Amino acid sequence: MQNIPSRKPLSTLLFLSVLVLASAAAPTLGQDVGAAPTPAVDQSTPTEEPTPAQLFADYEAIRSALLQDTLEGVTDSAARIQRVATVLVEDAAPADQSALRDLAKAAEELTLATDLVAARKGLPFLTAPMIDLRHLAPEPAPVIAFCPMVDERWLQPEEAIGNPYFGQEMA
């Protein structure tokens, strides 16, 4: 008599696999079968008060993205600059209030940039108030760099030039 292995464990395993897959695909209780899944909503609240350091960190994120010829993160960083500047203007020294308002407006405009050309055209409007607020930057304060080809300035954390107006073309 030949020893034939039982197919029972294999069929049980197959049944359990189908059951797991079917339960994962089934709608949750109270959800319509044809309804799209409900997106997760971030209901967390910021735990920190906005600070000028956040402005400079997000500005640097924008400059770095443009230096790498990408828009990745530019809109998010510009939106954060707008929010932080809007909050900071309330308690700012009178001399800084105008720069913070200008910064919030420039950041709002930059959130609308859909390509590198538009983002780079918006950078000077973001840079001018950031230079005016440079005294609020954490140490070491960013340096002011200048591109004579476009006649524009920008801030960056170190002396080695990283030109956001020409990106990798200048690297």
Residue frames as qw, qx, qy, qz and C-alpha x, y, z in Angstrom:
[[0.000, 0.889, 0.459, 0.000, 0.00, 0.00, 0.00],
 [0.423, 0.410, 0.006, 0.808, 1.35, 3.37, -1.04],
 [0.271, -0.572, -0.447, 0.632, 1.50, 6.20, 1.50],
 [0.171, 0.630, 0.384, 0.653, -0.49, 9.11, 0.02],
 [0.157, -0.085, -0.396, 0.901, -0.23, 12.37, 1.94],
 [0.053, 0.691, 0.690, -0.209, -3.51, 13.80, 3.17],
 [0.192, 0.449, 0.284, 0.825, -4.82, 16.86, 1.37],
 [0.355, -0.781, -0.513, 0.012, -6.81, 17.91, 4.38],
 [0.427, -0.593, -0.101, 0.675, -4.17, 20.31, 5.84],
 [0.241, 0.012, 0.416, 0.877, -3.70, 21.96, 2.42],
 [0.132, -0.589, -0.616, -0.506, -7.44, 22.42, 1.89],
 [0.416, -0.758, -0.421, 0.276, -7.79, 23.82, 5.42],
 [0.404, -0.390, 0.098, 0.821, -4.97, 26.28, 4.77],
 [0.103, 0.257, 0.544, 0.792, -6.54, 27.34, 1.48],
 [0.264, -0.719, -0.613, -0.194, -9.92, 27.84, 3.16],
 [0.440, -0.697, -0.253, 0.507, -8.37, 29.98, 5.93],
 [0.333, -0.151, 0.284, 0.887, -6.49, 32.09, 3.38],
 [0.048, -0.473, -0.599, -0.645, -9.69, 32.78, 1.44],
 [0.385, -0.754, -0.528, 0.077, -11.49, 33.61, 4.69],
 [0.431, -0.532, -0.071, 0.725, -8.81, 36.13, 5.73],
 [0.192, 0.038, 0.427, 0.883, -8.77, 37.78, 2.31],
 [0.167, -0.594, -0.654, -0.438, -12.55, 37.98, 2.19],
 [0.399, -0.760, -0.428, 0.281, -12.79, 39.55, 5.64],
 [0.378, -0.366, 0.093, 0.845, -10.15, 42.14, 4.73],
 [0.052, 0.167, 0.524, 0.833, -12.11, 43.15, 1.63],
 [0.189, -0.652, -0.729, -0.092, -15.51, 43.25, 3.36],
 [0.053, -0.671, -0.014, -0.739, -16.94, 46.65, 4.29],
 [0.151, 0.013, -0.709, 0.689, -16.80, 47.67, 7.91],
 [0.072, -0.593, -0.777, 0.196, -19.97, 47.84, 9.95],
 [0.049, 0.813, 0.305, -0.493, -22.05, 50.86, 8.93],
 [0.057, -0.503, 0.458, 0.731, -20.14, 51.52, 5.71],
 [0.752, 0.509, 0.088, -0.410, -21.96, 51.39, 2.39],
 [0.842, 0.035, 0.453, 0.291, -20.65, 48.71, 0.07],
 [0.581, 0.628, 0.261, 0.448, -20.22, 51.16, -2.82],
 [0.165, -0.986, 0.023, -0.002, -18.90, 54.04, -0.69],
 [0.546, 0.584, -0.410, 0.439, -15.34, 55.19, -0.94],
 [0.661, -0.325, -0.488, 0.468, -13.28, 54.69, 2.20],
 [0.209, -0.969, -0.121, -0.051, -13.33, 57.61, 4.59],
 [0.541, 0.549, -0.347, 0.535, -10.00, 59.43, 4.50],
 [0.609, -0.426, -0.430, 0.512, -8.08, 59.74, 7.73],
 [0.001, 0.904, 0.076, 0.420, -8.28, 63.20, 9.22],
 [0.521, 0.106, -0.469, 0.705, -5.37, 64.57, 11.18],
 [0.386, -0.818, -0.310, -0.293, -7.02, 65.88, 14.32],
 [0.675, -0.305, -0.262, 0.619, -3.79, 66.53, 16.15],
 [0.009, -0.995, -0.076, -0.062, -3.03, 70.03, 17.29],
 [0.523, 0.577, -0.381, 0.499, 0.38, 71.60, 17.11],
 [0.723, -0.534, -0.344, 0.270, 2.13, 71.12, 20.42],
 [0.512, -0.226, -0.034, 0.828, 4.61, 73.94, 19.97],
 [0.143, 0.876, 0.177, -0.425, 4.10, 77.63, 19.63],
 [0.684, 0.646, 0.106, 0.323, 5.25, 78.95, 16.24],
 [0.505, -0.674, 0.149, 0.518, 8.77, 80.39, 16.32],
 [0.310, 0.837, -0.304, -0.334, 10.94, 82.39, 13.94],
 [0.304, -0.412, 0.834, 0.206, 13.23, 79.33, 13.73],
 [0.602, 0.355, 0.714, -0.045, 10.40, 77.51, 11.93],
 [0.441, 0.852, 0.035, -0.280, 10.30, 80.26, 9.31],
 [0.054, 0.751, -0.614, -0.236, 13.99, 79.85, 8.58],
 [0.466, -0.128, 0.873, 0.056, 13.80, 76.04, 8.52],
 [0.603, 0.558, 0.562, -0.098, 10.96, 76.10, 5.98],
 [0.306, 0.884, -0.208, -0.286, 12.66, 78.81, 3.91],
 [0.164, -0.561, 0.784, 0.210, 15.76, 76.59, 3.76],
 [0.579, 0.180, 0.795, -0.020, 13.61, 73.62, 2.72],
 [0.544, 0.783, 0.236, -0.191, 12.26, 75.70, -0.19],
 [0.124, 0.838, -0.475, -0.237, 15.74, 76.90, -1.19],
 [0.384, -0.333, 0.854, 0.114, 17.09, 73.34, -1.04],
 [0.646, 0.419, 0.632, -0.080, 14.25, 72.01, -3.19],
 [0.463, 0.869, -0.004, -0.176, 14.80, 74.68, -5.84],
 [0.125, -0.716, 0.659, 0.193, 18.54, 73.99, -5.69],
 [0.428, -0.085, 0.894, 0.098, 17.72, 70.35, -6.55],
 [0.273, 0.097, -0.546, -0.786, 15.36, 71.44, -9.36],
 [0.247, -0.359, -0.897, -0.079, 12.27, 70.05, -7.65],
 [0.363, -0.482, -0.062, -0.795, 9.03, 71.41, -6.23],
 [0.682, -0.300, -0.665, 0.056, 8.82, 68.59, -3.70],
 [0.484, -0.464, -0.506, 0.543, 7.90, 70.09, -0.34],
 [0.163, 0.171, 0.064, 0.970, 7.80, 73.69, -1.62],
 [0.394, -0.514, -0.390, -0.655, 4.03, 74.09, -1.26],
 [0.701, -0.526, -0.470, 0.105, 3.97, 72.53, 2.22],
 [0.536, -0.199, -0.231, 0.787, 6.88, 74.66, 3.43],
 [0.005, 0.290, 0.172, 0.941, 5.35, 77.82, 1.98],
 [0.528, -0.575, -0.461, -0.422, 2.02, 77.03, 3.67],
 [0.680, -0.467, -0.407, 0.391, 3.79, 76.55, 7.02],
 [0.342, 0.021, -0.063, 0.937, 5.64, 79.86, 6.57],
 [0.235, -0.470, -0.331, -0.784, 2.33, 81.56, 5.88],
 [0.652, -0.585, -0.466, -0.123, 0.73, 80.06, 9.03],
 [0.655, -0.335, -0.300, 0.608, 3.69, 80.79, 11.30],
 [0.228, 0.164, 0.054, 0.958, 4.17, 84.35, 10.02],
 [0.358, -0.556, -0.397, -0.637, 0.46, 85.05, 10.48],
 [0.697, -0.587, -0.399, 0.100, 0.60, 83.88, 14.10],
 [0.618, -0.186, -0.178, 0.743, 3.89, 85.63, 14.89],
 [0.132, 0.482, 0.183, 0.847, 2.73, 89.01, 13.59],
 [0.477, -0.741, -0.393, -0.263, 0.31, 89.35, 16.52],
 [0.666, -0.707, -0.049, 0.234, 3.06, 89.51, 19.16],
 [0.715, 0.253, 0.067, 0.648, 5.89, 90.84, 16.99],
 [0.269, -0.498, -0.065, 0.822, 7.75, 94.06, 17.54],
 [0.407, 0.793, 0.212, -0.402, 6.27, 96.86, 15.44],
 [0.080, 0.688, -0.561, -0.453, 9.39, 96.90, 13.26],
 [0.167, -0.149, 0.952, 0.210, 8.87, 93.20, 12.38],
 [0.511, 0.422, 0.616, -0.425, 5.11, 93.25, 11.79],
 [0.510, 0.683, -0.169, -0.494, 5.32, 94.61, 8.25],
 [0.170, 0.474, -0.838, -0.211, 7.96, 92.04, 7.26],
 [0.295, 0.056, 0.930, -0.212, 5.87, 89.21, 8.73],
 [0.571, 0.558, 0.356, -0.486, 2.78, 90.36, 6.82],
 [0.429, 0.671, -0.455, -0.398, 4.81, 90.59, 3.60],
 [0.045, -0.323, 0.945, 0.026, 6.25, 87.15, 4.31],
 [0.480, 0.258, 0.766, -0.341, 2.80, 85.61, 4.85],
 [0.582, 0.664, 0.070, -0.464, 1.56, 87.12, 1.56],
 [0.298, 0.620, -0.673, -0.271, 4.63, 85.96, -0.40],
 [0.218, -0.154, 0.957, -0.111, 4.34, 82.47, 1.11],
 [0.590, 0.426, 0.538, -0.426, 0.67, 82.31, 0.15],
 [0.535, 0.699, -0.250, -0.403, 1.58, 83.22, -3.44],
 [0.092, 0.505, -0.851, -0.115, 4.33, 80.60, -3.48],
 [0.511, 0.056, 0.815, -0.266, 1.82, 77.88, -2.54],
 [0.673, 0.594, 0.224, -0.380, 0.26, 78.49, -5.96],
 [0.123, 0.646, -0.655, -0.372, 3.46, 77.78, -7.91],
 [0.933, 0.171, 0.222, -0.227, 2.93, 74.88, -10.28],
 [0.862, 0.386, -0.077, 0.320, 6.41, 74.73, -11.80],
 [0.684, -0.274, -0.088, 0.670, 10.02, 75.64, -11.06],
 [0.251, 0.408, 0.194, 0.856, 9.86, 78.85, -13.09],
 [0.373, -0.735, -0.275, -0.496, 6.93, 80.17, -11.02],
 [0.758, -0.573, -0.213, 0.226, 8.52, 79.08, -7.73],
 [0.621, -0.060, 0.008, 0.781, 11.81, 80.75, -8.61],
 [0.047, 0.558, 0.224, 0.798, 9.97, 83.94, -9.61],
 [0.549, -0.731, -0.265, -0.305, 8.27, 83.92, -6.21],
 [0.778, -0.222, -0.329, 0.487, 11.46, 83.35, -4.21],
 [0.289, 0.293, -0.147, 0.899, 12.61, 87.02, -4.15],
 [0.421, -0.558, -0.144, -0.701, 9.28, 88.06, -2.61],
 [0.855, -0.441, -0.274, 0.016, 9.80, 85.44, 0.11],
 [0.723, 0.056, -0.238, 0.646, 13.47, 86.35, 0.55],
 [0.093, 0.585, -0.059, 0.803, 13.11, 90.11, 1.06],
 [0.576, -0.659, 0.040, -0.482, 11.08, 89.87, 4.30],
 [0.936, -0.235, -0.170, 0.198, 13.18, 86.92, 5.48],
 [0.552, 0.318, -0.209, 0.742, 16.27, 89.12, 5.18],
 [0.221, -0.631, 0.072, -0.740, 14.46, 91.81, 7.17],
 [0.809, -0.495, 0.018, -0.316, 13.72, 89.18, 9.85],
 [0.745, 0.331, -0.510, 0.275, 17.22, 87.69, 9.80],
 [0.037, -0.505, 0.557, -0.659, 17.94, 89.11, 13.27],
 [0.763, -0.249, 0.265, -0.535, 15.33, 86.63, 14.59],
 [0.840, 0.265, -0.466, -0.084, 17.10, 83.60, 13.09],
 [0.854, -0.495, 0.123, 0.105, 18.73, 81.05, 15.36],
 [0.051, -0.807, 0.561, 0.177, 22.52, 81.16, 15.49],
 [0.271, -0.288, 0.271, 0.877, 24.38, 80.88, 13.26],
 [0.445, 0.649, 0.215, -0.578, 22.23, 83.26, 11.24],
 [0.752, 0.412, 0.440, 0.269, 21.89, 82.40, 7.55],
 [0.304, -0.356, 0.293, 0.833, 24.14, 84.28, 5.15],
 [0.499, 0.736, 0.177, -0.421, 22.85, 86.48, 2.37],
 [0.527, -0.052, 0.635, 0.563, 23.90, 85.31, -1.09],
 [0.346, 0.699, 0.005, -0.626, 23.46, 87.14, -4.39],
 [0.652, 0.252, 0.617, 0.361, 23.03, 86.01, -7.99],
 [0.012, -0.513, 0.191, 0.837, 24.17, 88.73, -10.42],
 [0.048, 0.086, 0.807, 0.582, 22.62, 86.88, -13.37],
 [0.184, -0.634, -0.704, -0.261, 19.08, 87.38, -12.04],
 [0.023, 0.448, -0.202, 0.871, 19.98, 90.30, -9.74],
 [0.715, -0.519, -0.211, -0.419, 18.38, 88.58, -6.73],
 [0.074, -0.491, 0.738, -0.456, 19.40, 87.62, -3.19],
 [0.824, -0.276, -0.432, -0.243, 18.61, 84.59, -1.07],
 [0.455, -0.652, 0.518, -0.316, 19.45, 83.22, 2.37],
 [0.873, 0.125, -0.471, -0.002, 21.38, 80.05, 3.01],
 [0.766, -0.642, -0.007, 0.017, 22.98, 78.43, 6.05],
 [0.730, -0.376, 0.266, 0.505, 26.60, 78.36, 4.90],
 [0.012, -0.723, 0.301, 0.622, 29.05, 80.23, 2.74],
 [0.276, -0.036, 0.835, 0.474, 29.25, 77.58, -0.03],
 [0.404, 0.253, -0.123, -0.870, 26.93, 78.94, -2.71],
 [0.236, 0.274, 0.930, 0.065, 23.82, 76.91, -3.51],
 [0.179, 0.154, -0.185, -0.954, 21.96, 79.02, -6.07],
 [0.409, 0.367, 0.783, -0.292, 18.20, 78.28, -6.01],
 [0.436, 0.672, -0.002, -0.599, 17.60, 80.42, -9.10],
 [0.498, 0.545, -0.587, -0.333, 19.64, 78.14, -11.35],
 [0.930, -0.185, 0.215, -0.232, 19.64, 74.90, -9.33],
 [0.859, -0.140, 0.413, 0.270, 21.68, 72.06, -10.78],
 [0.593, 0.752, 0.079, 0.277, 22.62, 74.17, -13.77],
 [0.017, 0.884, -0.344, 0.317, 25.02, 76.01, -11.45],
 [0.837, -0.481, 0.257, -0.037, 26.19, 72.96, -9.48]]
